[in-house]
Amino acid sequence: MVEKQEVIVIGAGIGGLTAGALLARNGYDVNIYDQAIVPGGCASTFQRKGFIFDVGATQVAGLEVGGIHHRIFETLDLDIPSATECDPACAVFLPQETQPIMVWRNSEKWRLERERQFPNSEKFWALFNTLFEASWRFQSRDPIIPPRNLWDLGQLIQALRLDTLITVPFSLMTVADALRLFGLHKDKRLKTFLDMQLKLYSQVDTEETALLYGATALSVSQSPQGLYHLNGSMQVLSDRLVEGLEKYGGKLYMRHLVQKIHTEKGKATGVTVKNLKTGEIIEKKAHHVIGNLTVNNLVTMTENLPVTYSQRVQKLPPASGAFVIYLGVDRTAIPDNCPPHLQFLYDYEGEIGEINSLFVSVSKQGDGRAPEGKATIIASSFTDINLWWDIPLEDYEALKQDYTDKTIDRLKQYFNLTPETIIHQETATPVTFYKYTAREKGIVGGVGQRINTFAPFSFAPRTPINNLWLVGDSVHPGEGTAGVSYSALTVVRQIQQLADNKKVF
């Protein structure tokens, strides 16, 4: 048991809740503050007319035995949330094609699907598999990436094995480089499929996504790993973590906005918090401050952050926004045997976004998201965040209506959407996401997984300010509930090491 120290966590997303719950278990006095109404951040939910809608994230990785969520729930002595396997993980429709590419969980079924869809590409996929297996074994040994002191470096070295070396020649390659290596760069269908999938998981396409990240992101949906559909809603994940936090004495304060992170002599000392219910301003001291924030928010909130750090954040390419439509529908709107997750591209010549591409999640019967005989449809498209800001209200409303109409028209090509089958309809823009998540300009996802922002070149959980830590999708290993949970585990181990020089796990 460590000496009682106070930890403030900013943000009750999955990364913040995980870090807070684990530190509370280790004996720290943990207080988590979040400006929203419910915990979960981009993996929270809202309810309308008996429907439960997942706000952002709709899939979970890492629930399998040995997976990151499984490990964390075991450590917290909590039951693993009930879930079903996503099989297929996604059904991808290319332009003018009525039969989708099915991303099967079963490795052999997926291999046969690839052979049918993308002839002569198996050497490319074999490389993907080899890199994924080596990278996955490496990541499972909990390296600290990127290292920022000798202890971090020691943890990284301990995670290395001979089989890790196979990844070294590919560490500065993109996915597109691998396509060129095998003479596949002119295969329009294959490249488009990869662009669509990578945009979901790395924020950028084949030309920019680091090969090692792409290999992991596109292989994790196969057994023995896999993606999972939580029964009830995504809120189950955050609610379970809140249970773990409170079980060990931690406290969660919703509707509390952290306005400023205070530092003194290069060390975090506390925060300024505004109680949004009463308007009261509170100054809170702490031994450690953990931000479940974007790097953009960290820069604007932190006193005396080194200029070089701020400049690096400012130089990042613009992050993505999302336009999302939430539909509560009669079950008759859903085609028979509809996969739970679908992705559509409507025009090869258009950008992936601007309603040329949609990622769609559909509730399953009996999964707790809709009343009997009903279903939810959540469809999202990437959008330029700057389109939605600093414009007159009437222009904003007109843009939102235009996106809504175009999205419904696209969805009607697959779903039976009529005034009779649509029971509830609601939309969210980057402005909406900013209101509920406080992420700068409502950006979604994390830092794009380009070579210069991936792994050793990524933003570190250990910030340049002592005792100020960062978890979430801005740091290694990236976005998704599994990724942000790994970042939380890293910070917990680093804080614990400062206290007693021992690994927690």
C-alpha positions in Angstrom: 0.0 0.0 0.0 1.4 3.4 -1.0 1.3 6.5 1.1 -2.0 8.3 0.6 -1.6 10.8 -2.2 -4.2 12.9 -3.9 -4.9 12.4 -7.6 -7.2 14.5 -9.7 -8.4 13.1 -13.0 -9.8 15.5 -15.6 -12.4 13.7 -17.7 -14.6 10.6 -17.0 -14.0 9.0 -20.4 -12.8 5.3 -20.4 -9.2 6.3 -20.1 -9.8 8.6 -17.1 -12.2 6.2 -15.3 -9.7 3.3 -15.8 -6.8 5.3 -14.4 -8.9 6.6 -11.5 -10.3 3.2 -10.6 -6.9 1.4 -10.7 -5.2 4.2 -8.7 -8.0 4.1 -6.1 -7.5 0.4 -5.8 -3.8 1.1 -5.1 -4.6 3.3 -2.2 -4.7 6.8 -3.8 -7.2 9.4 -2.9 -8.8 9.9 -6.4 -11.3 12.6 -7.5 -12.5 12.6 -11.1 -14.1 15.7 -12.6 -16.2 15.9 -15.8 -18.3 18.6 -17.2 -20.8 16.3 -18.8 -24.0 14.8 -17.3 -23.0 11.1 -17.5 -19.6 9.4 -17.5 -18.1 7.7 -20.5 -17.0 10.6 -22.7 -17.1 9.5 -26.4 -18.3 6.0 -25.2 -21.4 7.3 -23.3 -25.0 7.0 -24.3 -28.3 9.0 -24.2 -31.9 7.9 -24.2 -34.9 9.0 -26.2 -38.4 7.4 -26.4 -37.3 4.1 -25.1 -34.2 3.9 -27.4 -30.6 3.9 -26.1 -28.1 5.5 -28.4 -24.3 5.0 -28.2 -22.9 8.5 -28.6 -19.7 7.6 -30.4 -17.9 4.3 -29.9 -20.1 1.3 -30.7 -17.5 -1.6 -30.5 -15.1 -2.8 -27.9 -11.9 -4.7 -28.2 -10.0 -6.4 -25.4 -12.8 -8.3 -23.6 -11.2 -11.7 -24.4 -9.1 -13.5 -21.7 -5.8 -11.6 -21.5 -7.3 -8.6 -23.3 -6.8 -5.2 -21.8 -10.4 -4.8 -20.5 -10.4 -8.3 -19.2 -7.2 -7.7 -17.3 -8.5 -4.4 -15.8 -11.8 -5.9 -14.7 -10.0 -8.8 -13.0 -7.7 -6.4 -11.2 -10.6 -4.4 -10.0 -12.4 -7.6 -9.0 -15.4 -6.7 -11.2 -17.5 -8.9 -13.5 -16.7 -8.7 -17.2 -19.6 -6.9 -19.0 -21.9 -9.2 -21.0 -21.1 -8.9 -24.8 -21.5 -10.8 -28.0 -18.8 -11.2 -30.7 -18.9 -8.9 -33.7 -18.9 -11.4 -36.6 -18.5 -10.0 -39.1 -16.7 -7.1 -37.5 -17.9 -5.0 -40.4 -19.6 -5.3 -43.8 -18.0 -2.9 -46.2 -19.8 -1.8 -49.4 -17.7 -0.3 -52.2 -19.3 2.0 -54.8 -21.9 0.4 -57.1 -21.5 -3.0 -55.3 -24.4 -4.7 -53.6 -22.4 -7.5 -52.0 -20.2 -6.4 -49.2 -16.7 -7.4 -48.1 -17.3 -9.2 -44.9 -14.6 -8.8 -42.3 -15.1 -12.1 -40.5 -13.9 -12.8 -37.0 -12.9 -16.4 -38.0 -9.4 -16.1 -39.5 -10.0 -18.8 -42.1 -13.3 -17.3 -43.2 -11.6 -13.9 -43.5 -8.7 -15.5 -45.5 -11.2 -17.0 -48.0 -13.1 -13.7 -48.2 -9.8 -11.9 -49.0 -8.9 -14.4 -51.7 -12.3 -13.9 -53.3 -12.4 -10.1 -53.0 -8.7 -9.3 -53.6 -7.0 -11.9 -55.7 -3.2 -12.0 -55.6 -3.0 -10.0 -52.4 -2.2 -12.8 -49.9 1.5 -11.9 -49.5 0.4 -8.4 -48.4 -2.0 -9.9 -45.8 0.6 -12.4 -44.7 2.9 -9.5 -43.9 0.1 -7.8 -42.1 -0.4 -10.9 -40.0 3.3 -11.3 -39.2 3.6 -7.7 -38.1 0.4 -7.9 -36.1 1.5 -11.0 -34.2 4.9 -9.6 -33.3 3.4 -6.2 -32.4 0.6 -7.7 -30.3 3.0 -9.9 -28.3 5.2 -6.8 -27.8 2.3 -4.7 -26.6 1.0 -7.4 -24.3 4.3 -7.1 -22.3 3.3 -3.5 -21.4 6.1 -1.5 -22.9 6.3 2.2 -22.0 6.0 4.1 -25.3 7.5 6.6 -25.9 10.0 6.4 -23.0 10.8 9.6 -21.2 13.2 8.5 -18.5 15.4 5.6 -17.6 12.6 3.6 -15.9 10.4 4.0 -19.0 13.3 2.9 -21.2 13.8 -0.2 -18.9 10.2 -1.2 -19.3 10.5 -0.8 -23.1 13.7 -2.9 -23.2 12.1 -5.6 -21.1 9.2 -6.0 -23.6 11.6 -6.5 -26.5 12.2 -10.1 -27.8 13.9 -11.4 -30.8 10.6 -11.7 -32.7 10.1 -8.0 -32.1 13.0 -7.3 -34.4 11.0 -8.4 -37.4 9.0 -5.2 -37.2 12.1 -2.9 -37.4 12.6 -2.8 -41.2 8.9 -1.8 -41.5 8.8 0.8 -38.7 9.1 3.8 -41.1 6.8 2.4 -43.8 3.2 3.3 -44.4 0.4 0.9 -45.4 0.7 2.3 -49.0 4.4 1.5 -49.0 3.5 -2.1 -48.3 1.0 -2.1 -51.1 3.7 -0.8 -53.5 6.1 -3.4 -52.1 3.8 -6.2 -53.4 2.7 -4.3 -56.6 -0.8 -3.8 -55.3 -0.9 0.0 -55.3 -3.0 0.2 -58.4 -5.6 -2.2 -57.0 -8.4 0.3 -56.6 -10.8 -2.0 -54.7 -8.1 -3.1 -52.2 -6.7 0.4 -51.6 -10.2 1.8 -51.2 -11.2 -0.9 -48.7 -8.1 -0.2 -46.7 -8.6 3.6 -46.9 -12.1 3.2 -45.5 -11.2 0.9 -42.6 -8.1 2.8 -41.7 -9.9 6.1 -41.6 -12.1 4.6 -38.8 -9.1 3.5 -36.7 -6.2 5.8 -37.5 -7.9 8.9 -38.8 -5.8 8.8 -42.0 -5.6 6.7 -45.1 -3.1 4.2 -46.5 -0.7 6.9 -47.7 -0.3 8.2 -44.2 -1.1 5.4 -41.7 2.0 3.8 -40.2 2.2 0.3 -41.4 2.7 -1.2 -37.9 -0.4 0.6 -36.6 -2.4 -0.4 -39.7 -1.5 -4.0 -39.3 -2.7 -4.0 -35.7 -5.9 -2.0 -36.3 -7.0 -4.2 -39.2 -6.1 -7.5 -37.6 -7.4 -7.1 -34.1 -11.0 -8.0 -35.3 -10.0 -11.6 -35.9 -10.0 -14.4 -33.3 -8.5 -15.0 -30.7 -8.9 -11.2 -30.3 -12.0 -9.7 -31.8 -14.4 -6.8 -31.5 -17.4 -7.0 -29.2 -20.9 -5.6 -29.0 -21.8 -4.8 -25.4 -25.3 -5.9 -24.2 -27.3 -3.0 -22.9 -25.2 -0.2 -24.4 -21.6 1.2 -24.4 -22.5 2.9 -21.1 -22.1 -0.5 -19.4 -18.4 -0.2 -19.8 -18.1 3.2 -18.0 -20.7 2.3 -15.4 -18.7 -0.8 -14.5 -15.5 1.3 -14.2 -17.4 3.8 -12.0 -18.4 0.9 -9.8 -14.7 0.0 -9.5 -13.7 3.6 -8.7 -16.2 3.9 -5.9 -15.6 0.4 -4.6 -12.0 1.5 -3.7 -13.0 4.9 -2.3 -12.6 7.1 -5.4 -15.1 9.9 -6.1 -16.7 11.0 -9.4 -18.0 14.6 -9.8 -20.1 15.2 -12.9 -21.1 18.7 -14.1 -17.7 19.9 -12.8 -15.6 21.7 -15.4 -11.8 21.9 -14.9 -10.8 25.3 -16.2 -7.1 25.4 -15.5 -4.2 23.1 -14.6 -1.8 24.8 -12.2 1.9 24.2 -12.2 4.8 25.5 -10.0 8.5 25.0 -10.8 7.8 22.5 -13.5 5.4 20.4 -11.5 1.6 20.1 -11.5 0.1 21.3 -8.3 -3.7 21.2 -8.8 -6.6 22.5 -10.8 -9.3 25.2 -10.9 -12.8 23.6 -11.1 -16.2 25.2 -11.8 -19.3 23.5 -10.4 -21.6 23.9 -13.3 -24.7 23.3 -11.2 -23.9 26.1 -8.6 -21.4 28.2 -10.4 -18.9 27.8 -7.5 -15.2 28.0 -8.4 -13.0 25.6 -6.5 -9.2 25.4 -6.2 -8.1 21.8 -5.7 -4.5 20.7 -4.8 -3.2 17.3 -5.8 0.0 15.3 -5.9 -0.8 14.2 -9.5 -3.1 15.5 -12.2 -4.2 13.1 -15.0 -5.8 14.6 -18.1 -8.2 12.4 -20.0 -7.9 15.1 -22.7 -6.8 15.8 -26.2 -3.4 17.3 -26.5 -5.2 20.4 -27.9 -7.1 20.8 -24.7 -4.0 20.1 -22.5 -2.2 23.0 -24.2 -5.0 25.5 -23.6 -5.6 24.4 -20.0 -2.0 24.1 -18.6 0.0 26.9 -17.1 3.7 27.2 -18.2 3.7 24.2 -20.6 7.0 24.3 -22.6 6.7 26.2 -25.8 8.1 23.4 -27.8 5.3 21.1 -26.7 2.6 23.7 -27.6 4.2 24.3 -31.0 4.2 20.6 -31.8 0.5 20.5 -31.0 -0.2 23.5 -33.1 1.6 22.0 -36.1 -0.5 18.8 -36.1 -2.7 18.4 -39.2 -6.3 19.3 -38.6 -8.2 16.6 -36.7 -11.5 15.2 -37.9 -15.0 16.0 -36.9 -18.1 13.9 -37.3 -21.7 14.3 -38.4 -23.9 11.7 -36.8 -27.5 10.8 -37.2 -29.3 8.7 -34.5 -32.5 6.9 -35.7 -35.0 5.0 -33.6 -36.9 2.8 -36.1 -39.4 0.1 -36.4 -37.6 -3.3 -36.9 -39.1 -3.5 -40.4 -36.7 -0.8 -41.5 -33.8 -3.3 -41.0 -33.1 -5.8 -43.8 -33.0 -9.5 -42.9 -29.5 -10.7 -41.7 -28.3 -7.2 -41.4 -24.7 -7.1 -39.9 -24.4 -4.9 -36.8 -21.7 -2.7 -38.3 -21.6 -1.5 -41.9 -19.5 0.9 -43.9 -20.5 2.4 -47.2 -18.6 4.4 -49.8 -20.8 5.9 -52.5 -18.3 7.3 -55.1 -14.7 6.4 -55.8 -13.9 9.9 -56.9 -15.3 11.6 -53.8 -13.6 12.2 -50.4 -14.2 9.7 -47.6 -16.5 12.0 -45.7 -19.0 14.7 -46.6 -21.6 12.0 -46.8 -19.7 10.1 -49.4 -18.9 7.5 -46.7 -20.9 6.3 -43.8 -20.1 4.0 -40.9 -23.4 2.5 -39.6 -24.1 0.6 -36.4 -27.4 -1.3 -36.0 -28.7 -2.6 -32.7 -29.4 -6.3 -32.4 -32.7 -7.8 -31.2 -32.6 -8.2 -27.4 -29.4 -6.2 -26.9 -31.1 -3.6 -24.7 -30.9 -0.6 -27.0 -34.4 -0.6 -28.4 -37.9 -1.8 -27.3 -39.3 -5.0 -28.7 -39.8 -4.8 -32.4 -37.7 -1.7 -32.7 -34.0 -0.9 -33.5 -31.5 1.9 -33.5 -29.4 3.0 -36.4 -26.4 5.2 -35.9 -24.7 6.6 -39.0 -21.6 8.8 -38.9 -19.6 10.6 -41.5 -16.3 12.5 -41.1 -16.5 16.2 -41.7 -14.3 19.2 -41.6 -14.7 20.8 -38.2 -14.2 24.3 -39.5 -17.3 24.1 -41.6 -19.4 24.2 -38.4 -17.8 27.0 -36.5 -17.9 30.8 -36.6 -20.9 30.9 -39.0 -24.3 32.5 -38.5 -26.9 30.4 -36.7 -29.1 30.2 -39.8 -26.2 28.9 -41.9 -25.4 26.4 -39.2 -28.9 25.1 -39.2 -29.1 25.0 -43.0 -25.8 23.0 -43.1 -27.1 20.6 -40.5 -30.3 20.1 -42.5 -28.4 19.6 -45.7 -26.2 16.9 -44.1 -29.3 15.3 -42.5 -31.2 15.1 -45.8 -28.2 13.7 -47.7 -27.5 11.1 -45.0 -31.1 9.9 -44.9 -31.1 9.6 -48.7 -27.9 7.5 -48.5 -29.3 5.3 -45.8 -32.5 4.7 -47.8 -30.4 2.8 -50.4 -30.0 0.0 -47.8 -32.6 0.6 -45.1 -36.4 0.9 -45.4 -36.7 4.4 -44.0 -40.1 6.0 -44.3 -42.1 8.4 -42.2 -43.8 5.3 -40.9 -40.7 3.4 -39.9 -38.7 6.3 -38.4 -39.8 6.9 -34.8 -37.1 9.2 -33.6 -34.4 11.2 -35.4 -31.6 13.3 -34.0 -28.3 14.6 -35.2 -25.0 15.7 -33.8 -22.3 17.9 -35.3 -18.8 18.9 -34.1 -20.6 21.7 -32.2 -22.7 19.1 -30.4 -19.7 17.0 -29.6 -17.9 20.0 -28.2 -20.9 20.8 -26.0 -21.0 17.3 -24.5 -17.3 16.3 -24.5 -15.5 19.7 -24.3 -13.0 18.4 -26.9 -11.6 21.3 -28.8 -14.0 22.2 -31.7 -15.7 18.8 -31.1 -12.9 16.7 -32.7 -13.3 12.9 -32.7 -10.8 10.1 -32.7 -7.2 10.8 -31.7 -4.0 12.1 -33.2 -3.7 10.6 -36.7 -1.4 7.5 -36.6 1.1 8.8 -39.1 4.7 7.7 -38.8 5.7 11.0 -37.1 3.0 10.6 -34.4 3.1 6.8 -33.9 4.8 4.7 -31.3 8.3 6.2 -30.5 7.2 9.5 -32.1 3.8 9.7 -30.4 2.8 12.0 -27.6 3.9 10.5 -24.3 1.6 9.9 -21.3 4.4 11.4 -19.2 4.1 15.1 -20.1 6.9 17.7 -19.8 5.4 18.9 -16.6 6.2 16.6 -13.6 3.2 14.8 -12.1 1.0 15.9 -15.0 -0.1 12.9 -17.1 -2.1 12.4 -20.3 -4.4 9.4 -21.1 -6.8 8.9 -23.9 -6.6 8.8 -27.7 -3.9 11.5 -28.1 -1.2 9.2 -26.7 0.1 5.7 -27.5 -1.4 3.3 -28.6 -4.2 5.5 -30.0 -8.0 5.5 -30.1 -10.6 3.0 -29.1 -11.6 1.8 -25.7 -8.7 -0.7 -25.6 -6.2 1.9 -26.7 -7.2 4.5 -24.1 -7.2 1.8 -21.5 -3.6 0.8 -22.3 -2.6 4.5 -21.9 -4.3 4.5 -18.5 -2.5 1.4 -17.4 0.8 3.0 -18.5 0.2 6.1 -16.3 -0.9 4.0 -13.3 2.4 2.0 -13.5 4.4 5.2 -13.9 2.8 6.9 -10.9 3.1 3.7 -8.9 6.8 3.4 -9.8 7.4 7.0 -8.5 5.9 5.9 -5.2 7.5 2.6 -4.5 9.7 1.6 -7.5 7.6 -1.5 -8.1 5.4 -2.6 -11.0 1.8 -3.0 -10.2 1.1 -5.7 -12.8 
